Amino acid sequence: MSSNSLSLRSRIPTPLSLALLGLLILLYGPLLWHWVDGWLNKSISIQHEYFSHGILGLPFAAYLAWEQRSRWQELRDQTHPAGLTLIAIAAVLYLSGLTDWMNFSLPLMLAGLCISLKGLPGLRQMAFPLALVVLATPSQLPYLIEPYILPLQHFIATVAGFLLLQGGIDVTVDQIYLRVNDQMVEVAPHCAGLKMLFTSLYVALMLSYWTGLWRSRLRIGVLGISTVILSVAGNIIRNTLLSYFHGTGNDAAFEWLHESWGGDVYSAITLLLLVGLVRLIQQYIPARLALSVNPDSTV
């Protein structure tokens, strides 16, 4: 059989693949639609809204899985007991009817299918798409870590207050509160940029895979640290503007940046800067640090 015919056959989905895909769409299509609709219309809980980066990540994960279909079909068919166990757990969580448990059932089901069909090699091959799905699955994680970001809230309030003082604004900072012209503004956990930090790190992960930065520990480390700094700096500017608008009675501008599409503009600018950051890292950061050796040195 020619290599062309083998390549053509590897691109044609098998009946089993089509059946499993149809079953997944039937089971999880409504759940995914609930996520996307909630993210777009902000009708989902605040904690689950933190995972709106899934609008970008889930299609990208599906694209990566589709691109790897040829390599997937080249793997030997094998079943691992762990795969069946994960499928059983996912089924129990799905049938529970509890929102978070149903959410968790999706990545468990996908991982279980990978192991059940191709064993551990199949799981390794689909590791990154599965990681994108896991990190986009709504959970109560933001609620659990919010009590630990009080230092970040205090830092943002302090710097925002300092910037306002430089502009001649009457401002007093008290922990996470700013009093601007007798108007109180709170840097709440949701306003401390935690959501944008999640989104920035998630998009940075996608970009690192797309550009190959993940192959270099130095570059991925620089990208991670720079992403955190960029996200925090952008949120300081946003909170400074919000405090200024609220303190000066400019309610229209405050609502535009806080609840309306101004927040989307802020997010878009941050992500565009993140793309530029990746380009700078590719251009100026080496893949690894080379130790220079003096050829004239003697041992």
C-alpha positions as CSV (number, residue, x, y, z in Angstrom):
1,M,0.0,0.0,0.0
2,S,1.4,3.4,-1.0
3,S,2.3,6.1,1.6
4,N,-0.4,8.4,0.0
5,S,-3.1,5.9,0.7
6,L,-2.0,5.4,4.2
7,S,-1.9,9.2,4.7
8,L,-5.4,9.5,3.2
9,R,-6.8,6.7,5.5
10,S,-5.3,8.4,8.6
11,R,-7.2,11.5,7.8
12,I,-10.6,9.8,7.5
13,P,-12.4,9.5,10.8
14,T,-13.3,6.0,11.8
15,P,-16.9,5.1,12.6
16,L,-15.9,4.7,16.3
17,S,-14.4,8.2,16.3
18,L,-17.5,9.7,14.8
19,A,-19.8,7.9,17.2
20,L,-17.8,9.1,20.2
21,L,-17.7,12.6,18.9
22,G,-21.4,12.6,18.4
23,L,-22.0,11.2,21.9
24,L,-19.7,13.9,23.4
25,I,-21.5,16.7,21.5
26,L,-24.9,15.3,22.7
27,L,-23.8,15.1,26.3
28,Y,-21.6,18.2,26.7
29,G,-22.9,20.5,24.0
30,P,-25.5,22.0,26.3
31,L,-22.9,22.4,29.0
32,L,-20.4,24.1,26.8
33,W,-23.2,26.4,25.4
34,H,-24.0,27.3,29.0
35,W,-20.4,28.3,29.6
36,V,-20.0,30.3,26.5
37,D,-23.4,32.1,26.9
38,G,-22.5,32.9,30.5
39,W,-19.1,34.2,29.6
40,L,-20.4,36.4,26.8
41,N,-23.5,37.8,28.5
42,K,-22.0,37.8,32.0
43,S,-24.9,35.7,33.2
44,I,-22.7,33.1,34.9
45,S,-21.5,33.2,38.5
46,I,-18.6,35.6,39.2
47,Q,-16.3,32.6,40.1
48,H,-17.1,30.9,36.8
49,E,-16.7,34.1,34.9
50,Y,-13.0,34.0,35.8
51,F,-12.7,31.2,33.2
52,S,-14.0,33.2,30.3
53,H,-10.6,32.7,28.6
54,G,-12.1,29.3,27.6
55,I,-13.7,31.2,24.7
56,L,-10.2,31.3,23.2
57,G,-8.8,28.2,24.7
58,L,-11.4,25.6,24.0
59,P,-11.5,26.1,20.2
60,F,-7.7,26.2,20.2
61,A,-7.6,22.9,22.1
62,A,-10.1,21.3,19.6
63,Y,-7.9,22.6,16.7
64,L,-4.7,21.1,18.2
65,A,-6.5,17.8,18.8
66,W,-7.7,17.8,15.2
67,E,-4.2,18.6,13.9
68,Q,-2.8,15.6,15.7
69,R,-5.4,13.1,14.3
70,S,-2.8,11.5,12.0
71,R,-0.4,10.8,14.8
72,W,-3.3,9.7,17.0
73,Q,-4.4,7.0,14.5
74,E,-0.8,5.8,14.2
75,L,-0.8,4.9,17.9
76,R,-1.5,1.3,18.8
77,D,-5.0,0.6,20.1
78,Q,-4.8,-0.4,23.7
79,T,-7.0,-0.1,26.8
80,H,-5.8,0.9,30.2
81,P,-7.8,0.3,33.4
82,A,-7.3,3.9,34.5
83,G,-9.2,5.1,31.4
84,L,-12.3,3.1,32.3
85,T,-12.1,4.3,35.9
86,L,-11.9,7.9,34.8
87,I,-14.9,7.4,32.4
88,A,-16.9,5.9,35.3
89,I,-16.1,8.8,37.6
90,A,-16.9,11.3,34.9
91,A,-20.3,9.6,34.3
92,V,-21.1,9.7,38.1
93,L,-20.2,13.4,38.2
94,Y,-22.2,14.2,35.1
95,L,-25.3,12.4,36.5
96,S,-25.0,14.1,39.8
97,G,-26.7,17.2,38.4
98,L,-24.4,19.5,40.5
99,T,-22.9,22.3,38.4
100,D,-19.3,22.1,39.4
101,W,-19.3,18.3,39.3
102,M,-20.8,18.3,35.8
103,N,-18.1,20.8,34.8
104,F,-15.3,18.5,36.1
105,S,-16.7,15.5,34.3
106,L,-15.8,17.0,30.9
107,P,-11.9,16.9,31.3
108,L,-12.2,13.6,33.2
109,M,-14.3,12.1,30.4
110,L,-11.8,13.3,27.7
111,A,-8.8,12.0,29.6
112,G,-10.6,8.7,30.2
113,L,-11.4,8.3,26.5
114,C,-7.7,9.0,25.5
115,I,-6.4,6.4,27.9
116,S,-9.1,3.9,27.0
117,L,-8.5,4.1,23.3
118,K,-4.7,4.5,23.1
119,G,-3.4,3.9,26.6
120,L,-1.0,6.3,28.3
121,P,0.7,7.2,25.0
122,G,-2.6,8.7,23.8
123,L,-2.9,10.7,27.0
124,R,0.7,12.0,26.5
125,Q,-0.1,13.0,23.0
126,M,-3.2,14.9,23.9
127,A,-1.7,16.3,27.1
128,F,-1.6,20.0,26.0
129,P,-5.2,20.2,24.6
130,L,-6.4,18.4,27.7
131,A,-4.5,20.9,29.9
132,L,-6.2,23.8,28.1
133,V,-9.6,22.2,28.7
134,V,-8.8,21.7,32.4
135,L,-7.7,25.3,32.9
136,A,-10.8,26.5,31.2
137,T,-13.2,24.4,33.2
138,P,-15.2,26.6,35.6
139,S,-14.7,25.8,39.2
140,Q,-14.6,27.4,42.7
141,L,-10.8,27.9,42.5
142,P,-11.0,31.8,42.4
143,Y,-13.3,31.7,45.5
144,L,-10.7,29.5,47.3
145,I,-7.7,31.8,46.5
146,E,-9.4,35.2,47.0
147,P,-8.6,35.3,50.7
148,Y,-4.9,35.1,49.9
149,I,-4.6,38.0,47.5
150,L,-5.2,40.7,50.1
151,P,-1.5,41.8,49.8
152,L,-2.1,42.3,46.0
153,Q,-5.2,44.3,46.7
154,H,-3.4,46.5,49.2
155,F,-0.4,47.0,46.7
156,I,-2.7,48.0,43.9
157,A,-4.6,50.5,46.2
158,T,-1.4,52.0,47.4
159,V,0.1,52.5,44.0
160,A,-3.1,53.8,42.6
161,G,-3.3,56.3,45.4
162,F,0.2,57.4,44.8
163,L,-0.5,58.0,41.1
164,L,-3.6,60.0,41.9
165,L,-1.6,62.1,44.4
166,Q,0.9,62.9,41.7
167,G,-2.0,64.3,39.7
168,G,-3.1,66.6,42.5
169,I,-6.1,64.5,43.5
170,D,-7.2,64.5,47.1
171,V,-6.9,60.8,48.0
172,T,-6.5,58.7,51.1
173,V,-5.6,55.0,51.1
174,D,-6.8,52.7,53.9
175,Q,-5.7,49.1,53.3
176,I,-7.7,48.2,50.1
177,Y,-9.9,51.3,50.1
178,L,-9.3,54.6,48.4
179,R,-11.2,57.8,49.4
180,V,-11.1,60.2,46.5
181,N,-12.8,63.5,47.1
182,D,-14.9,61.8,49.9
183,Q,-15.9,59.0,47.5
184,M,-15.0,55.5,48.7
185,V,-13.6,53.0,46.2
186,E,-12.8,49.4,47.1
187,V,-10.2,47.3,45.3
188,A,-12.2,44.1,45.7
189,P,-10.7,40.7,44.7
190,H,-12.6,40.8,41.4
191,C,-11.3,44.3,40.8
192,A,-7.7,43.4,41.7
193,G,-7.2,41.9,38.3
194,L,-7.4,38.2,39.3
195,K,-9.6,37.4,36.3
196,M,-7.3,39.3,33.9
197,L,-4.3,37.6,35.5
198,F,-5.9,34.2,34.9
199,T,-6.6,35.2,31.3
200,S,-3.2,36.6,30.7
201,L,-1.4,33.4,32.0
202,Y,-3.7,31.2,30.0
203,V,-3.1,33.1,26.7
204,A,0.6,33.2,27.5
205,L,0.5,29.4,27.8
206,M,-1.3,29.2,24.4
207,L,1.2,31.5,22.8
208,S,4.2,29.6,24.3
209,Y,2.9,26.4,22.7
210,W,2.1,28.1,19.4
211,T,5.5,29.8,19.1
212,G,7.6,27.0,20.7
213,L,8.7,29.1,23.6
214,W,7.7,26.2,26.0
215,R,10.8,24.3,24.8
216,S,13.1,26.8,26.6
217,R,12.9,27.0,30.4
218,L,14.6,30.4,30.3
219,R,12.1,31.8,27.8
220,I,9.0,30.3,29.4
221,G,10.2,31.6,32.8
222,V,10.7,35.1,31.5
223,L,7.3,35.0,29.8
224,G,5.6,33.9,33.0
225,I,7.2,36.6,35.2
226,S,6.6,39.3,32.5
227,T,3.0,38.2,32.1
228,V,2.3,38.7,35.8
229,I,4.0,42.1,35.8
230,L,2.1,43.2,32.8
231,S,-1.2,42.1,34.2
232,V,-0.6,43.8,37.5
233,A,0.6,47.0,36.0
234,G,-2.4,47.2,33.6
235,N,-4.8,46.6,36.5
236,I,-3.1,49.4,38.5
237,I,-3.8,51.8,35.7
238,R,-7.4,50.5,35.4
239,N,-8.0,51.0,39.1
240,T,-6.4,54.4,39.1
241,L,-8.8,55.5,36.3
242,L,-11.8,53.9,38.1
243,S,-11.0,55.7,41.3
244,Y,-10.5,59.0,39.5
245,F,-13.8,58.7,37.6
246,H,-15.7,57.8,40.7
247,G,-14.1,60.4,42.8
248,T,-14.7,63.2,40.3
249,G,-18.4,62.2,39.7
250,N,-17.8,61.0,36.2
251,D,-20.3,58.1,36.6
252,A,-20.6,57.5,32.8
253,A,-16.9,56.9,32.4
254,F,-16.8,54.8,35.5
255,E,-19.5,52.5,34.3
256,W,-18.0,52.3,30.8
257,L,-14.7,51.0,32.2
258,H,-16.1,49.0,35.0
259,E,-19.1,47.2,33.6
260,S,-19.4,48.1,29.9
261,W,-17.3,47.5,26.9
262,G,-14.5,49.6,28.2
263,G,-13.4,46.6,30.2
264,D,-13.2,44.6,27.0
265,V,-11.0,47.3,25.4
266,Y,-8.7,47.1,28.4
267,S,-8.5,43.3,28.2
268,A,-7.9,43.4,24.4
269,I,-5.0,45.9,24.9
270,T,-3.5,43.7,27.6
271,L,-3.6,40.7,25.4
272,L,-2.1,42.6,22.4
273,L,0.7,43.7,24.6
274,L,1.2,40.1,25.6
275,V,1.6,39.1,21.9
276,G,4.2,41.9,21.6
277,L,5.9,40.6,24.7
278,V,6.2,37.1,23.1
279,R,7.8,38.6,20.0
280,L,10.3,40.5,22.2
281,I,11.2,37.3,24.0
282,Q,11.7,35.5,20.8
283,Q,14.0,38.3,19.5
284,Y,16.1,39.2,22.5
285,I,16.0,36.2,25.0
286,P,18.2,33.2,24.1
287,A,16.8,29.7,24.3
288,R,19.4,29.0,27.0
289,L,22.2,30.8,28.7
290,A,25.6,29.8,27.3
291,L,28.6,29.9,29.7
292,S,31.6,31.5,28.2
293,V,34.9,29.6,28.6
294,N,38.2,31.3,28.4
295,P,40.4,29.2,26.1
296,D,43.6,30.6,27.7
297,S,42.6,29.3,31.1
298,T,44.5,26.4,32.5
299,V,43.4,23.7,34.9
